[in-house]
C-alpha cells in the first residue's frame, strides 16, 4: 500500500524566545524507528533541537505542534520534510507542561503514487482539447515537471545520430531560464552512447559524473545540476 508500517515515536520539549514565542523544539526521547524513517542516528539527536537536526525545516512543523501544547488538543498531520523529500503522517498530542509526543509513519511511496495517478488523469484532461503537437508537448512538459518536482521539463527531437536535439517550448519553474532551441550533444560531455542505444540517460551530478564533469560549466550555465533524458520512440 506504499506505507512504511514502522511506527516512529518522539517526545519533545518546546523552546521559546525571550518574548515567549515557540521557535523550536528539543528532542527528549526518540525510538529506533524514528531514526530509520528519518535517516538519522537516534543517538545523535537527543538534547538537540529540530532546527539543528534538520536545518531549513518548514516552520509549520513547529507552529502546528505549538498549538497542540497551547490548546491541549491533539492533531493529525500529513506533511513533507522538504530537505528529505519524504512525507509523513501521524498524530501529535500534549503530555504535560511544554512537553508533547509525536507518533508517525512514512507515506512517501503512497503520496508519490497518488501524484503519478493524478498526473495521468490531468494529462488526459489537458490533451483532450488540444489539437497541435507543440501545445500537447508543452502541456505534458508542465505536468511532468510539476509532478516530479523538477525545475524544467520539455520534449526534444533528436537529430542525426544523436548529434543535436531540438527542444520544443519547455516548461520551467519560476525563475528558471528556458532551454528551448537546438543543442549539440558533444558540447555537453560524453553522453550520446546511452541515447544511441535507446536507453535513459541519468546524471545525478553533472560536476562529478565522468560523462559530464569536463563540461560541467556548460550545464551549470543553464543552472542544471542533474538531469534525466528519456528516449521515446
Biotite code that builds the C-alpha atoms (Angstrom):
import biotite.structure as struc

atoms = struc.array([
    struc.Atom([0.000, 0.000, 0.000], chain_id="A", res_id=1, res_name="UNK", atom_name="CA", element="C"),
    struc.Atom([3.005, 2.309, -0.236], chain_id="A", res_id=2, res_name="UNK", atom_name="CA", element="C"),
    struc.Atom([3.225, 2.976, 3.508], chain_id="A", res_id=3, res_name="UNK", atom_name="CA", element="C"),
    struc.Atom([6.080, 2.185, 5.868], chain_id="A", res_id=4, res_name="UNK", atom_name="CA", element="C"),
    struc.Atom([4.433, 0.427, 8.812], chain_id="A", res_id=5, res_name="UNK", atom_name="CA", element="C"),
    struc.Atom([7.232, 1.081, 11.282], chain_id="A", res_id=6, res_name="UNK", atom_name="CA", element="C"),
    struc.Atom([5.822, 3.402, 13.921], chain_id="A", res_id=7, res_name="UNK", atom_name="CA", element="C"),
    struc.Atom([8.142, 6.204, 14.936], chain_id="A", res_id=8, res_name="UNK", atom_name="CA", element="C"),
    struc.Atom([7.779, 7.901, 18.298], chain_id="A", res_id=9, res_name="UNK", atom_name="CA", element="C"),
    struc.Atom([9.337, 11.047, 19.736], chain_id="A", res_id=10, res_name="UNK", atom_name="CA", element="C"),
    struc.Atom([8.945, 13.024, 22.964], chain_id="A", res_id=11, res_name="UNK", atom_name="CA", element="C"),
    struc.Atom([9.914, 16.678, 22.772], chain_id="A", res_id=12, res_name="UNK", atom_name="CA", element="C"),
    struc.Atom([10.048, 19.927, 24.762], chain_id="A", res_id=13, res_name="UNK", atom_name="CA", element="C"),
    struc.Atom([9.313, 23.313, 23.226], chain_id="A", res_id=14, res_name="UNK", atom_name="CA", element="C"),
    struc.Atom([11.870, 26.116, 23.082], chain_id="A", res_id=15, res_name="UNK", atom_name="CA", element="C"),
    struc.Atom([10.633, 29.705, 23.447], chain_id="A", res_id=16, res_name="UNK", atom_name="CA", element="C"),
    struc.Atom([12.288, 33.028, 22.678], chain_id="A", res_id=17, res_name="UNK", atom_name="CA", element="C"),
    struc.Atom([12.520, 35.978, 25.083], chain_id="A", res_id=18, res_name="UNK", atom_name="CA", element="C"),
    struc.Atom([9.033, 37.109, 24.072], chain_id="A", res_id=19, res_name="UNK", atom_name="CA", element="C"),
    struc.Atom([7.593, 33.705, 24.936], chain_id="A", res_id=20, res_name="UNK", atom_name="CA", element="C"),
    struc.Atom([7.003, 32.607, 21.343], chain_id="A", res_id=21, res_name="UNK", atom_name="CA", element="C"),
    struc.Atom([7.621, 28.968, 20.463], chain_id="A", res_id=22, res_name="UNK", atom_name="CA", element="C"),
    struc.Atom([10.502, 28.913, 17.989], chain_id="A", res_id=23, res_name="UNK", atom_name="CA", element="C"),
    struc.Atom([11.810, 25.351, 18.150], chain_id="A", res_id=24, res_name="UNK", atom_name="CA", element="C"),
    struc.Atom([11.574, 22.072, 19.987], chain_id="A", res_id=25, res_name="UNK", atom_name="CA", element="C"),
    struc.Atom([14.176, 19.899, 21.669], chain_id="A", res_id=26, res_name="UNK", atom_name="CA", element="C"),
    struc.Atom([14.241, 16.110, 21.373], chain_id="A", res_id=27, res_name="UNK", atom_name="CA", element="C"),
    struc.Atom([13.916, 14.345, 24.727], chain_id="A", res_id=28, res_name="UNK", atom_name="CA", element="C"),
    struc.Atom([13.470, 10.782, 23.521], chain_id="A", res_id=29, res_name="UNK", atom_name="CA", element="C"),
    struc.Atom([13.147, 9.007, 20.135], chain_id="A", res_id=30, res_name="UNK", atom_name="CA", element="C"),
    struc.Atom([12.765, 5.330, 19.313], chain_id="A", res_id=31, res_name="UNK", atom_name="CA", element="C"),
    struc.Atom([14.815, 3.332, 16.760], chain_id="A", res_id=32, res_name="UNK", atom_name="CA", element="C"),
    struc.Atom([12.052, 3.521, 14.140], chain_id="A", res_id=33, res_name="UNK", atom_name="CA", element="C"),
    struc.Atom([12.307, 7.328, 14.289], chain_id="A", res_id=34, res_name="UNK", atom_name="CA", element="C"),
    struc.Atom([15.882, 7.082, 13.056], chain_id="A", res_id=35, res_name="UNK", atom_name="CA", element="C"),
    struc.Atom([15.017, 4.628, 10.292], chain_id="A", res_id=36, res_name="UNK", atom_name="CA", element="C"),
    struc.Atom([12.145, 6.738, 8.954], chain_id="A", res_id=37, res_name="UNK", atom_name="CA", element="C"),
    struc.Atom([14.141, 9.971, 9.018], chain_id="A", res_id=38, res_name="UNK", atom_name="CA", element="C"),
    struc.Atom([17.551, 8.594, 8.101], chain_id="A", res_id=39, res_name="UNK", atom_name="CA", element="C"),
    struc.Atom([19.255, 9.962, 11.226], chain_id="A", res_id=40, res_name="UNK", atom_name="CA", element="C"),
    struc.Atom([21.051, 8.082, 14.001], chain_id="A", res_id=41, res_name="UNK", atom_name="CA", element="C"),
    struc.Atom([18.690, 8.402, 17.025], chain_id="A", res_id=42, res_name="UNK", atom_name="CA", element="C"),
    struc.Atom([21.629, 8.572, 19.439], chain_id="A", res_id=43, res_name="UNK", atom_name="CA", element="C"),
    struc.Atom([22.747, 11.860, 17.874], chain_id="A", res_id=44, res_name="UNK", atom_name="CA", element="C"),
    struc.Atom([19.526, 13.838, 18.316], chain_id="A", res_id=45, res_name="UNK", atom_name="CA", element="C"),
    struc.Atom([18.545, 13.684, 22.000], chain_id="A", res_id=46, res_name="UNK", atom_name="CA", element="C"),
    struc.Atom([19.133, 17.108, 23.538], chain_id="A", res_id=47, res_name="UNK", atom_name="CA", element="C"),
    struc.Atom([19.290, 18.838, 20.152], chain_id="A", res_id=48, res_name="UNK", atom_name="CA", element="C"),
    struc.Atom([16.569, 20.952, 18.529], chain_id="A", res_id=49, res_name="UNK", atom_name="CA", element="C"),
    struc.Atom([14.710, 20.093, 15.354], chain_id="A", res_id=50, res_name="UNK", atom_name="CA", element="C"),
    struc.Atom([16.181, 23.134, 13.595], chain_id="A", res_id=51, res_name="UNK", atom_name="CA", element="C"),
    struc.Atom([19.675, 21.897, 14.446], chain_id="A", res_id=52, res_name="UNK", atom_name="CA", element="C"),
    struc.Atom([18.963, 18.357, 13.270], chain_id="A", res_id=53, res_name="UNK", atom_name="CA", element="C"),
    struc.Atom([17.094, 19.454, 10.132], chain_id="A", res_id=54, res_name="UNK", atom_name="CA", element="C"),
    struc.Atom([18.320, 22.917, 9.058], chain_id="A", res_id=55, res_name="UNK", atom_name="CA", element="C"),
    struc.Atom([15.689, 24.651, 6.958], chain_id="A", res_id=56, res_name="UNK", atom_name="CA", element="C"),
    struc.Atom([12.820, 22.606, 8.411], chain_id="A", res_id=57, res_name="UNK", atom_name="CA", element="C"),
    struc.Atom([9.452, 24.084, 7.476], chain_id="A", res_id=58, res_name="UNK", atom_name="CA", element="C"),
    struc.Atom([8.026, 26.424, 10.136], chain_id="A", res_id=59, res_name="UNK", atom_name="CA", element="C"),
    struc.Atom([4.717, 24.547, 10.067], chain_id="A", res_id=60, res_name="UNK", atom_name="CA", element="C"),
    struc.Atom([6.340, 21.626, 11.872], chain_id="A", res_id=61, res_name="UNK", atom_name="CA", element="C"),
    struc.Atom([6.903, 23.925, 14.843], chain_id="A", res_id=62, res_name="UNK", atom_name="CA", element="C"),
    struc.Atom([3.826, 26.153, 14.696], chain_id="A", res_id=63, res_name="UNK", atom_name="CA", element="C"),
    struc.Atom([1.259, 23.347, 14.383], chain_id="A", res_id=64, res_name="UNK", atom_name="CA", element="C"),
    struc.Atom([2.692, 21.365, 17.270], chain_id="A", res_id=65, res_name="UNK", atom_name="CA", element="C"),
    struc.Atom([2.895, 24.552, 19.344], chain_id="A", res_id=66, res_name="UNK", atom_name="CA", element="C"),
    struc.Atom([-0.885, 24.776, 19.022], chain_id="A", res_id=67, res_name="UNK", atom_name="CA", element="C"),
    struc.Atom([-1.149, 21.239, 20.393], chain_id="A", res_id=68, res_name="UNK", atom_name="CA", element="C"),
    struc.Atom([0.651, 22.261, 23.588], chain_id="A", res_id=69, res_name="UNK", atom_name="CA", element="C"),
    struc.Atom([-1.071, 25.631, 23.944], chain_id="A", res_id=70, res_name="UNK", atom_name="CA", element="C"),
    struc.Atom([-4.614, 24.299, 23.375], chain_id="A", res_id=71, res_name="UNK", atom_name="CA", element="C"),
    struc.Atom([-4.214, 20.775, 24.706], chain_id="A", res_id=72, res_name="UNK", atom_name="CA", element="C"),
    struc.Atom([-5.923, 19.438, 21.576], chain_id="A", res_id=73, res_name="UNK", atom_name="CA", element="C"),
    struc.Atom([-4.240, 16.629, 19.670], chain_id="A", res_id=74, res_name="UNK", atom_name="CA", element="C"),
    struc.Atom([-3.815, 16.987, 15.907], chain_id="A", res_id=75, res_name="UNK", atom_name="CA", element="C"),
    struc.Atom([-3.253, 14.685, 12.951], chain_id="A", res_id=76, res_name="UNK", atom_name="CA", element="C"),
    struc.Atom([-0.945, 15.740, 10.132], chain_id="A", res_id=77, res_name="UNK", atom_name="CA", element="C"),
    struc.Atom([0.257, 14.815, 6.670], chain_id="A", res_id=78, res_name="UNK", atom_name="CA", element="C"),
    struc.Atom([3.335, 16.809, 5.741], chain_id="A", res_id=79, res_name="UNK", atom_name="CA", element="C"),
    struc.Atom([6.653, 16.657, 3.931], chain_id="A", res_id=80, res_name="UNK", atom_name="CA", element="C"),
    struc.Atom([10.119, 17.314, 5.313], chain_id="A", res_id=81, res_name="UNK", atom_name="CA", element="C"),
    struc.Atom([11.313, 19.176, 2.251], chain_id="A", res_id=82, res_name="UNK", atom_name="CA", element="C"),
    struc.Atom([15.032, 18.675, 2.793], chain_id="A", res_id=83, res_name="UNK", atom_name="CA", element="C"),
    struc.Atom([14.489, 14.898, 2.973], chain_id="A", res_id=84, res_name="UNK", atom_name="CA", element="C"),
    struc.Atom([11.830, 14.777, 0.229], chain_id="A", res_id=85, res_name="UNK", atom_name="CA", element="C"),
    struc.Atom([9.881, 12.392, 2.468], chain_id="A", res_id=86, res_name="UNK", atom_name="CA", element="C"),
    struc.Atom([6.236, 12.538, 3.545], chain_id="A", res_id=87, res_name="UNK", atom_name="CA", element="C"),
    struc.Atom([4.921, 11.629, 6.993], chain_id="A", res_id=88, res_name="UNK", atom_name="CA", element="C"),
    struc.Atom([1.501, 11.041, 8.507], chain_id="A", res_id=89, res_name="UNK", atom_name="CA", element="C"),
    struc.Atom([0.873, 10.960, 12.211], chain_id="A", res_id=90, res_name="UNK", atom_name="CA", element="C"),
    struc.Atom([-0.573, 12.418, 15.375], chain_id="A", res_id=91, res_name="UNK", atom_name="CA", element="C"),
    struc.Atom([0.815, 14.856, 17.938], chain_id="A", res_id=92, res_name="UNK", atom_name="CA", element="C"),
    struc.Atom([-0.585, 15.213, 21.465], chain_id="A", res_id=93, res_name="UNK", atom_name="CA", element="C"),
    struc.Atom([0.283, 17.067, 24.644], chain_id="A", res_id=94, res_name="UNK", atom_name="CA", element="C"),
    struc.Atom([1.837, 15.290, 27.621], chain_id="A", res_id=95, res_name="UNK", atom_name="CA", element="C"),
    struc.Atom([2.414, 17.881, 30.361], chain_id="A", res_id=96, res_name="UNK", atom_name="CA", element="C"),
    struc.Atom([3.873, 21.360, 30.626], chain_id="A", res_id=97, res_name="UNK", atom_name="CA", element="C"),
    struc.Atom([5.813, 22.165, 27.463], chain_id="A", res_id=98, res_name="UNK", atom_name="CA", element="C"),
    struc.Atom([6.200, 18.521, 26.540], chain_id="A", res_id=99, res_name="UNK", atom_name="CA", element="C"),
    struc.Atom([4.431, 16.715, 23.709], chain_id="A", res_id=100, res_name="UNK", atom_name="CA", element="C"),
    struc.Atom([4.710, 13.438, 21.807], chain_id="A", res_id=101, res_name="UNK", atom_name="CA", element="C"),
    struc.Atom([4.540, 12.586, 18.119], chain_id="A", res_id=102, res_name="UNK", atom_name="CA", element="C"),
    struc.Atom([3.740, 9.208, 16.554], chain_id="A", res_id=103, res_name="UNK", atom_name="CA", element="C"),
    struc.Atom([4.084, 8.906, 12.788], chain_id="A", res_id=104, res_name="UNK", atom_name="CA", element="C"),
    struc.Atom([4.612, 6.738, 9.713], chain_id="A", res_id=105, res_name="UNK", atom_name="CA", element="C"),
    struc.Atom([6.383, 7.463, 6.439], chain_id="A", res_id=106, res_name="UNK", atom_name="CA", element="C"),
    struc.Atom([3.956, 7.593, 3.490], chain_id="A", res_id=107, res_name="UNK", atom_name="CA", element="C"),
    struc.Atom([6.244, 8.868, 0.718], chain_id="A", res_id=108, res_name="UNK", atom_name="CA", element="C"),
    struc.Atom([5.522, 5.972, -1.652], chain_id="A", res_id=109, res_name="UNK", atom_name="CA", element="C"),
    struc.Atom([1.781, 6.450, -1.285], chain_id="A", res_id=110, res_name="UNK", atom_name="CA", element="C"),
    struc.Atom([1.978, 10.212, -1.865], chain_id="A", res_id=111, res_name="UNK", atom_name="CA", element="C"),
    struc.Atom([4.143, 9.753, -4.954], chain_id="A", res_id=112, res_name="UNK", atom_name="CA", element="C"),
    struc.Atom([1.847, 7.064, -6.356], chain_id="A", res_id=113, res_name="UNK", atom_name="CA", element="C"),
    struc.Atom([-1.140, 9.386, -5.881], chain_id="A", res_id=114, res_name="UNK", atom_name="CA", element="C"),
    struc.Atom([0.773, 12.193, -7.607], chain_id="A", res_id=115, res_name="UNK", atom_name="CA", element="C"),
    struc.Atom([1.571, 9.998, -10.615], chain_id="A", res_id=116, res_name="UNK", atom_name="CA", element="C"),
    struc.Atom([-2.024, 8.823, -10.891], chain_id="A", res_id=117, res_name="UNK", atom_name="CA", element="C"),
    struc.Atom([-3.329, 12.391, -10.672], chain_id="A", res_id=118, res_name="UNK", atom_name="CA", element="C"),
    struc.Atom([-0.770, 13.493, -13.271], chain_id="A", res_id=119, res_name="UNK", atom_name="CA", element="C"),
    struc.Atom([-2.014, 10.896, -15.749], chain_id="A", res_id=120, res_name="UNK", atom_name="CA", element="C"),
    struc.Atom([-5.617, 11.972, -15.207], chain_id="A", res_id=121, res_name="UNK", atom_name="CA", element="C"),
    struc.Atom([-4.625, 15.602, -15.617], chain_id="A", res_id=122, res_name="UNK", atom_name="CA", element="C"),
    struc.Atom([-2.710, 14.804, -18.806], chain_id="A", res_id=123, res_name="UNK", atom_name="CA", element="C"),
    struc.Atom([-5.760, 13.098, -20.322], chain_id="A", res_id=124, res_name="UNK", atom_name="CA", element="C"),
    struc.Atom([-7.939, 16.104, -19.457], chain_id="A", res_id=125, res_name="UNK", atom_name="CA", element="C"),
    struc.Atom([-5.442, 18.606, -20.888], chain_id="A", res_id=126, res_name="UNK", atom_name="CA", element="C"),
    struc.Atom([-4.789, 16.732, -24.131], chain_id="A", res_id=127, res_name="UNK", atom_name="CA", element="C"),
    struc.Atom([-8.474, 16.214, -24.859], chain_id="A", res_id=128, res_name="UNK", atom_name="CA", element="C"),
    struc.Atom([-8.940, 19.812, -26.023], chain_id="A", res_id=129, res_name="UNK", atom_name="CA", element="C"),
    struc.Atom([-5.561, 20.354, -27.715], chain_id="A", res_id=130, res_name="UNK", atom_name="CA", element="C"),
    struc.Atom([-5.012, 19.936, -31.460], chain_id="A", res_id=131, res_name="UNK", atom_name="CA", element="C"),
    struc.Atom([-1.351, 20.792, -32.160], chain_id="A", res_id=132, res_name="UNK", atom_name="CA", element="C"),
    struc.Atom([1.823, 18.919, -31.220], chain_id="A", res_id=133, res_name="UNK", atom_name="CA", element="C"),
    struc.Atom([3.555, 21.976, -29.645], chain_id="A", res_id=134, res_name="UNK", atom_name="CA", element="C"),
    struc.Atom([0.544, 22.610, -27.414], chain_id="A", res_id=135, res_name="UNK", atom_name="CA", element="C"),
    struc.Atom([0.435, 18.948, -26.418], chain_id="A", res_id=136, res_name="UNK", atom_name="CA", element="C"),
    struc.Atom([4.150, 18.719, -25.606], chain_id="A", res_id=137, res_name="UNK", atom_name="CA", element="C"),
    struc.Atom([4.033, 21.942, -23.610], chain_id="A", res_id=138, res_name="UNK", atom_name="CA", element="C"),
    struc.Atom([1.076, 20.706, -21.553], chain_id="A", res_id=139, res_name="UNK", atom_name="CA", element="C"),
    struc.Atom([2.732, 17.335, -20.967], chain_id="A", res_id=140, res_name="UNK", atom_name="CA", element="C"),
    struc.Atom([6.014, 19.025, -20.012], chain_id="A", res_id=141, res_name="UNK", atom_name="CA", element="C"),
    struc.Atom([4.307, 21.126, -17.361], chain_id="A", res_id=142, res_name="UNK", atom_name="CA", element="C"),
    struc.Atom([2.550, 18.129, -15.827], chain_id="A", res_id=143, res_name="UNK", atom_name="CA", element="C"),
    struc.Atom([5.742, 16.031, -15.803], chain_id="A", res_id=144, res_name="UNK", atom_name="CA", element="C"),
    struc.Atom([7.826, 18.870, -14.353], chain_id="A", res_id=145, res_name="UNK", atom_name="CA", element="C"),
    struc.Atom([5.392, 19.696, -11.561], chain_id="A", res_id=146, res_name="UNK", atom_name="CA", element="C"),
    struc.Atom([4.786, 16.036, -10.684], chain_id="A", res_id=147, res_name="UNK", atom_name="CA", element="C"),
    struc.Atom([8.497, 15.233, -10.421], chain_id="A", res_id=148, res_name="UNK", atom_name="CA", element="C"),
    struc.Atom([9.418, 18.466, -8.653], chain_id="A", res_id=149, res_name="UNK", atom_name="CA", element="C"),
    struc.Atom([11.804, 19.381, -11.463], chain_id="A", res_id=150, res_name="UNK", atom_name="CA", element="C"),
    struc.Atom([12.935, 22.870, -12.441], chain_id="A", res_id=151, res_name="UNK", atom_name="CA", element="C"),
    struc.Atom([12.447, 22.190, -16.164], chain_id="A", res_id=152, res_name="UNK", atom_name="CA", element="C"),
    struc.Atom([10.784, 19.645, -18.413], chain_id="A", res_id=153, res_name="UNK", atom_name="CA", element="C"),
    struc.Atom([10.469, 19.514, -22.160], chain_id="A", res_id=154, res_name="UNK", atom_name="CA", element="C"),
    struc.Atom([10.306, 17.361, -25.276], chain_id="A", res_id=155, res_name="UNK", atom_name="CA", element="C"),
    struc.Atom([13.015, 17.402, -27.933], chain_id="A", res_id=156, res_name="UNK", atom_name="CA", element="C"),
    struc.Atom([13.557, 15.845, -31.337], chain_id="A", res_id=157, res_name="UNK", atom_name="CA", element="C"),
    struc.Atom([16.917, 14.075, -31.722], chain_id="A", res_id=158, res_name="UNK", atom_name="CA", element="C"),
    struc.Atom([18.638, 14.972, -34.996], chain_id="A", res_id=159, res_name="UNK", atom_name="CA", element="C"),
    struc.Atom([21.043, 12.655, -36.835], chain_id="A", res_id=160, res_name="UNK", atom_name="CA", element="C"),
    struc.Atom([22.955, 10.016, -34.886], chain_id="A", res_id=161, res_name="UNK", atom_name="CA", element="C"),
    struc.Atom([22.228, 11.778, -31.588], chain_id="A", res_id=162, res_name="UNK", atom_name="CA", element="C"),
    struc.Atom([24.205, 14.774, -32.827], chain_id="A", res_id=163, res_name="UNK", atom_name="CA", element="C"),
    struc.Atom([21.735, 17.500, -31.961], chain_id="A", res_id=164, res_name="UNK", atom_name="CA", element="C"),
    struc.Atom([18.488, 17.906, -30.079], chain_id="A", res_id=165, res_name="UNK", atom_name="CA", element="C"),
    struc.Atom([15.786, 20.406, -30.977], chain_id="A", res_id=166, res_name="UNK", atom_name="CA", element="C"),
    struc.Atom([13.855, 21.183, -27.791], chain_id="A", res_id=167, res_name="UNK", atom_name="CA", element="C"),
    struc.Atom([10.321, 22.437, -28.181], chain_id="A", res_id=168, res_name="UNK", atom_name="CA", element="C"),
    struc.Atom([8.942, 25.172, -25.950], chain_id="A", res_id=169, res_name="UNK", atom_name="CA", element="C"),
    struc.Atom([9.593, 23.759, -22.485], chain_id="A", res_id=170, res_name="UNK", atom_name="CA", element="C"),
    struc.Atom([8.084, 24.211, -19.043], chain_id="A", res_id=171, res_name="UNK", atom_name="CA", element="C"),
    struc.Atom([10.172, 25.957, -16.385], chain_id="A", res_id=172, res_name="UNK", atom_name="CA", element="C"),
    struc.Atom([9.688, 26.543, -12.686], chain_id="A", res_id=173, res_name="UNK", atom_name="CA", element="C"),
    struc.Atom([9.528, 30.218, -11.611], chain_id="A", res_id=174, res_name="UNK", atom_name="CA", element="C"),
    struc.Atom([12.866, 31.977, -12.018], chain_id="A", res_id=175, res_name="UNK", atom_name="CA", element="C"),
    struc.Atom([14.335, 29.346, -14.364], chain_id="A", res_id=176, res_name="UNK", atom_name="CA", element="C"),
    struc.Atom([15.544, 30.016, -17.917], chain_id="A", res_id=177, res_name="UNK", atom_name="CA", element="C"),
    struc.Atom([14.146, 28.052, -20.840], chain_id="A", res_id=178, res_name="UNK", atom_name="CA", element="C"),
    struc.Atom([16.469, 25.677, -22.699], chain_id="A", res_id=179, res_name="UNK", atom_name="CA", element="C"),
    struc.Atom([14.306, 25.574, -25.833], chain_id="A", res_id=180, res_name="UNK", atom_name="CA", element="C"),
    struc.Atom([16.227, 25.524, -29.114], chain_id="A", res_id=181, res_name="UNK", atom_name="CA", element="C"),
    struc.Atom([18.891, 23.405, -30.833], chain_id="A", res_id=182, res_name="UNK", atom_name="CA", element="C"),
    struc.Atom([21.776, 21.989, -28.780], chain_id="A", res_id=183, res_name="UNK", atom_name="CA", element="C"),
    struc.Atom([24.821, 19.970, -29.857], chain_id="A", res_id=184, res_name="UNK", atom_name="CA", element="C"),
    struc.Atom([25.251, 16.899, -27.654], chain_id="A", res_id=185, res_name="UNK", atom_name="CA", element="C"),
    struc.Atom([29.047, 16.863, -27.819], chain_id="A", res_id=186, res_name="UNK", atom_name="CA", element="C"),
    struc.Atom([29.104, 20.309, -26.189], chain_id="A", res_id=187, res_name="UNK", atom_name="CA", element="C"),
    struc.Atom([27.666, 18.741, -23.024], chain_id="A", res_id=188, res_name="UNK", atom_name="CA", element="C"),
    struc.Atom([30.003, 15.801, -22.470], chain_id="A", res_id=189, res_name="UNK", atom_name="CA", element="C"),
    struc.Atom([30.271, 12.158, -23.463], chain_id="A", res_id=190, res_name="UNK", atom_name="CA", element="C"),
    struc.Atom([26.556, 11.431, -23.208], chain_id="A", res_id=191, res_name="UNK", atom_name="CA", element="C"),
    struc.Atom([25.471, 10.156, -26.621], chain_id="A", res_id=192, res_name="UNK", atom_name="CA", element="C"),
    struc.Atom([26.009, 6.392, -26.158], chain_id="A", res_id=193, res_name="UNK", atom_name="CA", element="C"),
    struc.Atom([23.009, 5.599, -23.906], chain_id="A", res_id=194, res_name="UNK", atom_name="CA", element="C"),
    struc.Atom([20.678, 7.587, -26.146], chain_id="A", res_id=195, res_name="UNK", atom_name="CA", element="C"),
    struc.Atom([22.028, 5.857, -29.262], chain_id="A", res_id=196, res_name="UNK", atom_name="CA", element="C"),
    struc.Atom([21.078, 2.554, -27.608], chain_id="A", res_id=197, res_name="UNK", atom_name="CA", element="C"),
    struc.Atom([17.635, 3.921, -26.743], chain_id="A", res_id=198, res_name="UNK", atom_name="CA", element="C"),
    struc.Atom([18.411, 3.881, -23.013], chain_id="A", res_id=199, res_name="UNK", atom_name="CA", element="C"),
    struc.Atom([17.660, 6.508, -20.415], chain_id="A", res_id=200, res_name="UNK", atom_name="CA", element="C"),
    struc.Atom([20.472, 8.952, -19.652], chain_id="A", res_id=201, res_name="UNK", atom_name="CA", element="C"),
    struc.Atom([20.531, 9.763, -15.929], chain_id="A", res_id=202, res_name="UNK", atom_name="CA", element="C"),
    struc.Atom([23.110, 12.064, -14.326], chain_id="A", res_id=203, res_name="UNK", atom_name="CA", element="C"),
    struc.Atom([22.756, 12.807, -10.615], chain_id="A", res_id=204, res_name="UNK", atom_name="CA", element="C"),
    struc.Atom([25.531, 15.415, -10.501], chain_id="A", res_id=205, res_name="UNK", atom_name="CA", element="C"),
    struc.Atom([26.989, 16.998, -13.625], chain_id="A", res_id=206, res_name="UNK", atom_name="CA", element="C"),
    struc.Atom([30.077, 18.102, -11.682], chain_id="A", res_id=207, res_name="UNK", atom_name="CA", element="C"),
    struc.Atom([31.067, 14.583, -10.592], chain_id="A", res_id=208, res_name="UNK", atom_name="CA", element="C"),
    struc.Atom([29.683, 12.234, -13.254], chain_id="A", res_id=209, res_name="UNK", atom_name="CA", element="C"),
    struc.Atom([32.611, 11.183, -15.520], chain_id="A", res_id=210, res_name="UNK", atom_name="CA", element="C"),
    struc.Atom([30.446, 11.690, -18.606], chain_id="A", res_id=211, res_name="UNK", atom_name="CA", element="C"),
    struc.Atom([29.741, 15.353, -17.882], chain_id="A", res_id=212, res_name="UNK", atom_name="CA", element="C"),
    struc.Atom([32.278, 16.680, -15.381], chain_id="A", res_id=213, res_name="UNK", atom_name="CA", element="C"),
    struc.Atom([34.678, 18.023, -18.045], chain_id="A", res_id=214, res_name="UNK", atom_name="CA", element="C"),
    struc.Atom([31.812, 20.051, -19.490], chain_id="A", res_id=215, res_name="UNK", atom_name="CA", element="C"),
    struc.Atom([30.035, 20.772, -16.204], chain_id="A", res_id=216, res_name="UNK", atom_name="CA", element="C"),
    struc.Atom([30.296, 24.519, -16.776], chain_id="A", res_id=217, res_name="UNK", atom_name="CA", element="C"),
    struc.Atom([28.102, 24.177, -19.869], chain_id="A", res_id=218, res_name="UNK", atom_name="CA", element="C"),
    struc.Atom([25.361, 22.516, -17.837], chain_id="A", res_id=219, res_name="UNK", atom_name="CA", element="C"),
    struc.Atom([25.826, 24.953, -14.970], chain_id="A", res_id=220, res_name="UNK", atom_name="CA", element="C"),
    struc.Atom([25.482, 27.827, -17.436], chain_id="A", res_id=221, res_name="UNK", atom_name="CA", element="C"),
    struc.Atom([21.871, 26.691, -17.782], chain_id="A", res_id=222, res_name="UNK", atom_name="CA", element="C"),
    struc.Atom([21.652, 26.225, -13.988], chain_id="A", res_id=223, res_name="UNK", atom_name="CA", element="C"),
    struc.Atom([21.391, 22.445, -14.420], chain_id="A", res_id=224, res_name="UNK", atom_name="CA", element="C"),
    struc.Atom([22.977, 20.247, -11.749], chain_id="A", res_id=225, res_name="UNK", atom_name="CA", element="C"),
    struc.Atom([21.226, 16.933, -12.509], chain_id="A", res_id=226, res_name="UNK", atom_name="CA", element="C"),
    struc.Atom([19.024, 15.627, -15.303], chain_id="A", res_id=227, res_name="UNK", atom_name="CA", element="C"),
    struc.Atom([17.191, 12.719, -16.909], chain_id="A", res_id=228, res_name="UNK", atom_name="CA", element="C"),
    struc.Atom([16.848, 12.256, -20.682], chain_id="A", res_id=229, res_name="UNK", atom_name="CA", element="C"),
    struc.Atom([14.342, 9.554, -21.565], chain_id="A", res_id=230, res_name="UNK", atom_name="CA", element="C"),
    struc.Atom([14.263, 8.404, -25.220], chain_id="A", res_id=231, res_name="UNK", atom_name="CA", element="C"),
    struc.Atom([10.793, 7.881, -26.674], chain_id="A", res_id=232, res_name="UNK", atom_name="CA", element="C"),
    struc.Atom([10.454, 6.025, -29.976], chain_id="A", res_id=233, res_name="UNK", atom_name="CA", element="C"),
])
